[in-house]
C-alpha cells in the first residue's frame, strides 16, 4: 500500500479511518491528488468517483442520509469547492453529517492571480458547523491534528456539515511506502444523552388542556418508539398531524394536512386552534399549516430536539433539548387523560374529506393530479421512496402511501437542485428497491446525477413532464403572457428519452390516461436494469384541477 508523502494528507486520512468515516466521494482534480492517492490506495475506504461536484455532494448526502453517519467529499481547489454549497446548505438544515474536504493552494498563492485559486477558508461560514483551516508545515502539525479532530467529531456529534481546507504545495503526486505520521485520535463524545429537565410546569399545562396538537416534520423511518405513537393516538385531547416525510403511521393521525384544513373557514380554524402545539422532527412541507398556526397561534409552542428549535410559527415558548424518545419516556407516563372531543371531531372531518377525495379521483381529467393519484396507488410495498421538491412533494401530501415505504425528500432548503443525485446516493446505500419521483425541471436540472457507475439495477425514476414548471400556475397573477411562459413556467419540449439511453436506463413513456395503469404495473416489474418512466401531462389544466379539488372536498 502506498501513501501520499504529504503529512497533512496522511493525517486526515488516518483520522477519518479511526473515526469510521469510510465512504469517500472524490471529484477529479490535480491539487487534491495527495488525498485521492491516500484514500484510493487504502483498502478500508469505499471510494466513489463523481465528476460534477454538485452532484457528488448530493450523492454523498444521500449515502449519509441512509447510513446515518458522516460521508466525505473531496475536491480540488478553486470553484470546484463552491459547487458543494447547495448540498452543504441542505445538510446544515437537514442535520446530515457531510464532511467537505477541499484541497487548496498554499497561502502565499491566494489573490495573486494564480489559476484555480479563490478564498477557500471559511467559504461556507453561514451554513457550516465547523471550519478547519489547516496550514502546511511541520510547525503546524499539532494544530492541524486538533482542527481536523474537532471538525470530524463535530460532524459525528452534531449531525451536520463541516469543512476541512487543506493546502498542498507542489509536487503533488509523490508517494511513500511508509506511514509517516500517527495522529492522535481524540474520540468524539458519544455519551448517552441525559434529560433531566423539570417537567412539572409543562405537565400541569398539558394535563389541563383539552386541545393539544402535535405536528411532526421530517423523521427517519422507525425513529419513534411504537408504544409512544400508540399512546398519543389513544388520547382524545391530542390531534397528531404528520406528513409524508414524517414516516409515522396510525389510523388516528391526520396524514394529509392540506386536505383537512384547506377548505376551512375562520370558524373551522378557531375550532382547530390548539392550546398547546408540540412539534418534533425536521422541516414541515405544508404552507397551509404554517399560515394557520401563525394566524391562529397556540398559547404554548414546545419543540423537542436535542440540537435546535426553529420559531416557525412565531410563538415558540420552550425548547426541550432531548431526543423525541427520551422526552416521551419521561413525559408521557406522567400525563393523564382529559375528556375532549378534539380528536374525534377532526378525525370525523378527515373521514369526510377522504370520501370526497375518492369521489374526486373518479371524475378528474388527465392531469398531474390524476397521474400522481395513479402513481401513489400503484407503488409497491417495501420500497425506499425518494421525492423531488416543488410539485412532487406537495402532491404526495394528499395521498395515502404504503406504510412500508421509507420516504425521503430534501426539505432542509427545499431545492430541486440535487434531488436526483441524493436519490442515487440513497439508492446505492439502501438495501431496498428505490423509486424516485420528480418533475421535468428538477430532473433536467440535475441530469448529471446519472453520470456515475453506482446506480443499482433496482433504481427507478418517474418523471412527470408537463413541459415546464407547472406549479407556478397556482401563483397569483396573469398566466397567459410571454413573460410567464419564459421566466416562470419555463416552457420546453425536452424528453428524458435520450438521457435514458445514454446512461443505460430502460425507458418507458406515457401520453394518455388509457396507458397509465398497465404501464405502471409493467414498469415496477422491471428488474434487469435501472428504469425511467416519463409521463407527459398537459401544462394548462393542472392548476385548475388542483384548485377545484380543494373546493370539491369541502
N, C-alpha and C positions, 0 to 999 in steps of 0.2 A: 504494500500500500504506500502511495506517495502522498506527501503533504506539500502544500504551498510553503515556501520558505518565509512567507510574511508572518511575523509574530502575531499581528492583530488578527489575521485570518485564522490561524491555529487557535488563538484564544477564544474567538467567537464560536467556532465550530465545536470545540471541546465543551464549552459551557452549554450550547444547545443540546448536545448529546447527553450531558449529565442531567439535564432537566427534562428529558423526554420529548424535546421538540425535534421530531424526526421526519416530518413531511416538509419538504423544501421545494418551492416553486421558483424556478430560475428563468429569467429572461436573458437572451444572449447579449453579449457586450464584451468589451475589452477590459475596461477598468475594473470590472468585477471578476476578472479571471482568477485571482487568488481564492476567492470564495467559491467559484464554480469548481475549480480543481479540488479544493478541500472537501466540499460537500459531495461532489460527484464521485470522488475516488473512494469514499468511505462506505463500506458495505452496510452500515447500520442506518443510513439515511435513505428514505424513499424520495427520489428527486424527480421533478417534472420539468419539462422544457416547454414554455409557452411564450411565443414571440411578443405578442401585444401585451404591454404591461398593464393596461387597464383590465383586460380580460384575465390576465394572470392573477391580479389581486382579488378579483371577484371569484375566480376559480378556487383560490386558496381560502377565501371566506366561506365558500360552500363546503369545503372539506372541514374547516374548523367548526362550522355550524353543526355538522353531523358528528364529528369526533368529540366535540365539546372540550377541545384542548388547543393550545396555540399551534398555528401553522405559519411558517416563514415564507416571505417572498424576497427575492434577491434581484437587484438590478444594477446596471451600470450608472455612470454619472450623467448629469445634465437633465434634460427634460424628461428622460425615462422615468425618473422618480416622481414627477408631477402627475403622471398618468395613474399613479396609485391613489390619488387623492379621493376620488368618488368612493372607492371601497374602504378607505380609511375612515371617511365620514360615516359610512354605513356601519362599519364595525364599532365606531365610537357610540353611536346612538342605539345599536342593537346588542351591545355588550358581547361582542365576539372577539376572541383573542387572536389578533393578527400581528405578527412580528415583521415589520418592514426593515429590511437590511439594504442599505444603499452604499455602493462604492462611491468614493469622491476623489477629486484632485487634491493634492497637498494644499495646505492653507495659502502658501505664497503664490499659487496659481489662480486664486479666486479674484475676479474683477480686474484682470489684466488683458482680457481679450483672447484667452485660450479657448480652444474648442471644447464643446460638451461640458461646459463649466458654468454652474449657477450657484447661488447662495443656498446650499442644501441644509445647513444647520438650522434646526427648529422650523423647517418649512411647513410642518403640519401643526404648528403651535396651537391653533384654536380647536383642533379635533384629535388630540393625542393625549394619552395618559402619561407618557414619559418620553423624553427625547434624550438619547445618549449620544453625545458628540465626542467621538474618540479623537485622539491625536497620535500621529506617528512618532516613534522614537522610544528607546528603552526607558527614558526618564518618566514616561507616561504610563508604563505598564500597569502599575498598581491602580492608578486612577482609572485606566481603561477597563480593567477587570471589574472594578467596583461599578462603573457605569453600566456595563453590559449585564452584570448580575442584577442590578436594580431594574433595568428595563425588562429583562426576561421574567423576573419574579413579579413585576407589576402586571404583565400580561397574564400570568398564571393566576395570581391572587384576585385581580380586579376584573378579569374577563373583558379585555378591551385592547385597542391597538397601541403599539409602542413603535418607536423609530430608533434604529441604531445606524448612525452615519460613520463610515469608516474610510479615511483617506489612505490611498495607496500610491506610492511613488513608483516610477518605472525602475527596473524591469518588473513585469507583472507575471511572467509565466515560469519563473524558476521554481523548482520543486526540491524537496529533500526526502530522503528515505526515512528520516527520523523525526519524531515529535520533538519540538524544540522548547515547548512551554507546557507547564502543568498548572493551569489557572485554578485558583481556589473556588470551588462551587459553594457559594453562600446560598443554602437551600431556601426556597420560598416557604413562608409561614403558612401552613395549611392546617392550622389548629381548628378543631371542631368549634363551630360557632356557639357562643353562649348568648342567650337572650334573657336579660334579667329586668326588663323594664316593668315598672309598676303599672299593672293593667286595670286596677280597681276603678279609677275615674272613667275609663273608657267602657268597662263592663257595665257600670251603672247607667251610662247613657244608652248603650246597646240594649240592655235588658228592659229599658223603659220605653223603647221606641217601637212603634207599630209599622214603620215603613223604612226598611233597610234595603238599599240597593248595592249589589256587588257587581262591579264592571271589570271584566277580565280582558287584558290585552294579549299580546303575543306571548306564548309559552311553548317550551319544548314538549313533545308528547310524553305522557305518563310522568309529568313532573310534580303533580299534586296527589297526595295520598288519597286513595279512593274513599276511605272512611270519612275524610273531611268533606269531600264532594257530596257524599250521600247525606251527611248531617245537614249541610246547608240546603240541600234540595228539599228536605222534610220540614224546614222551618217556614211556617205560613206567613211570617212577617218579613221574610227575606226574598227578594227577587234577584236572581242571578242572570246577568246579561253576558253572553260570550260572543266571540267572533270566530270566523273560520280558522284564524291563526291561533286561537286560544288552545285548540286541541283538548278541550274539555267537553264531555258529553253527559247529559242527563235529560230525561224527558220533561223535567220540571224547570229546565233552563230556557231562557229566550235566546235562540241561536241566530235569529235574523232580526237584528235591532232595527234597521231601517224599515223593514216590513211592518214591525209593530208600531213605530212612532211616526212615520211619515204622514199618515192620514189624520193625526191627532189635531184637535183644536186646542185653544188655550185651556178650556175646561178639562180636556183629557190630560194635558200636560200638568195641570195642578194636581190631578189625581195620581199621576205617576211620580211627581216630585218627592224625593226621599227626604227623610230626616237625616239619615246618615248615608254617605256614599263611601264604600270601601273598595279600593282599587288595588289590583296587583297585576303583574305581567308587564309586557312592553307596550309599544305604541298601539293606539286604538285607530282603526280604519274609519269608522263611521263619523262623517261630518255632522250628521243629524243629531247624534247623541251628544256631541260636543256643544252644538248650538243650544240644545235643550238644557243641558246642565249649566251652561253659562247664563241662560235666560231665567231658568227656574232652579237656582242653586240650592243644594242641601245645606242644612245648618252646620254639618260637620263633613269634612272630606279627609279620610285617612288613607294613606298609601303604604303598602307593605313591600319593602325591597331592601335587601342587605346593602345596596350600593347608593341608590339615588331615588329622588321623588320629584316628578315634574308637576308644576302647578297648572295642569292642562285646563282646568275649569275655573281658575282664578279664585278658588276658595279653599285651597289646601290648608288644613288646620293641624295635621300631625303626620309625621313620617316614622313608621315603625321600622327600625333598621334591623331587619331579620329576614330570613328566607320565609317563603309562604308556609312551608310545612312546620317550621319551628314556631312561627307565630300562631298558627291554628292549634298546634299541640298544646300551647299554653293558654290560648284564649277560649277555644270552643268548649272545653269541659266546664267552664265557669259561666257559660251563657245559659239562659233559661228561655223557655218558650213563651211567646207573647201572643195573645189572641188577636188575630188580624185577618182581614180578607184581602190584604195587599197582593200576595202571590196568587191567590185563587182568581181574583178579578182579572189580572193581566195574563194568566195562563188561559183563561176563557177567551180573552181577546185574541191571544195567539192562535187558538184553535179556529176561531172565526176567520182570521187572516189567512191561515193555511187552506181553509176551504175555498176562500175566494182566489187564492193563489192558484190552486189546482184548476179552478174553473177558467181562469185567465190563460193558463197553459194550453187549454183545449181550443182556444179561439185565436191565438196570436198568429200573425202572418210570419213569413220567413224573414228573419231579422237576427240581430245579435242576441237579443233576449231568447228567442226560440232556439238558437244554436247553443248558447250556454246551457239552457234548460236540458237539451238532449245530451250534451257532453257530461254534465254533472249527474244525470240519471244513468248514464252508461258506464261510469267509472268502475273499474274492477276493485275488488276488495284487496286489502293488504298491500297498498302501494305507498310510495312517497309522492306527494303532490306538491310540486313547485308552481307558484303562481306569480305571474308578472304583475307589475303595478298598473295604475290607471284603471281602465275599464275592467280588466280581468278580475282583479281582487274585489272590486265593488259588485260585480255580478255574482261572484262566488258567495257573497254575504247573504244573498237572497234564497239560497238553495240548501237543502239538507245534503251533506256529503257523507260518504261511508264512514262510520265511526272508526273503522280500522285504518283509514287513511291518515298518514302523518303529513300535516300541512305546513308549508313554509312560504314566506314572502319577505322580500327586503323592505320592511316597514320602518327601518331606522331613519332613512331620509326619503323613502317612498319614491325613489327614482326608477326610471326604466333602463338606465344606462348599463347595468350589469346583471340583469335578471337571468339571462340565458347562461352567462358564464358561471354564475352562482349555482344554477340548476345542474350544469355539467359537473362542477366540482362536487356537489352534494350527491349526484348520481354515482360518481366514482366511489365516494366514501361509504355510501349506504349499501346495505345488503338487500334492500327492497327494490323492486322494479320502480322506475321513476317516470312520472308523467309531468311534463312541463307545459302549461297553458299560457299563451301570450297573445298580444295583438301584433298587427303587422309592423307598426312603427317601432315598438320595442324589439321585435325580432330583427329587423333590418339594422337598427341602430347598433345592436350588439352581435352582428353576424360573425365577427371574428372569434366569437366564443366556440365555434365549431372547428376552428383551425388548431386542433391538437390531436394527440394519439391516445386519449384516455377516456373516450366516450364508450360506455358499456353497451352491449347489444340490447339490453332491456330498457334503454332510454328512448322515450317517445316525446315528440313535440307536437302540440296542436297550435296552429297559427290561425286566429280568427282575423281574416283580412277584409276590412271594409274600405280599403283604398285610402286610408288617411286616419287622422286622429278623431274618430267619430265621437268620442266622449265630449269634445269641445262644443258640439252642437247643443249640449244641455245648458251651456252657459248663456247668460242673458245677452241680448244684442242681436243685430241683424246678421243672418246666416248666408243669405244669397248675394254675396259680394265677392269680387276678385280678391280683396284683402283677406277675407275669412278663408277662402279656399287655399290661398297660398301660404299664409302665415300662421293660421290656427289649425285648420284641418289638414294642411299639407298634402293635398291630393297627389296620387301617383298611380301608376299602372304596373307596379312591380309584382313579381311572383317569386315564391321561395323554391320553385322547381329547379332552377339552375344551381342554386346553392346546395340544395339537397343532393343533386347528382355529383357536384364537385367534391362534397365531403363524405360521400358514400352512404347517404341515408336512403332508405326506401321511401319513395314519395307517393302520396295519395292526395286526391283533391275532391272537394265537394262544391257544387254550384247551386243545389236546389234542395228543398225540403224532402223531396221523394227519396233522395240518395242517402240521407244522413244516418238513419238508424242502422242499415245493413253495413254501410261503410265504416261506421264507428266500431261495430262488432268485429269486423274483419281486421280493422286497424289494431285493436288491442290484442289480437291473437298473433300478431307478427312477432317472431322470436329470433329470426336468423341474423338480423342486423338492426341498428338504430333506425327509427322510422319517423317521418314527418307527415302530418296531415294538415293540409291547408284548406280552410273553409272560407269560401268567398261569400260575403254578405253585402246587401245593398248599403249604401252610405247615407241615404237620406231619410229612412224611416225609423232608424234606431232610437233617436231621441224621443220621437212621438210615442213609440211602443213602450218605452220605459216610463215616460211621464204619465201615460194613460194607465199603466199598471198600478201606480200609487193611488190614482183616483178609484180604480176598479176595486181594490181590496178594502177600501174604507167602509 
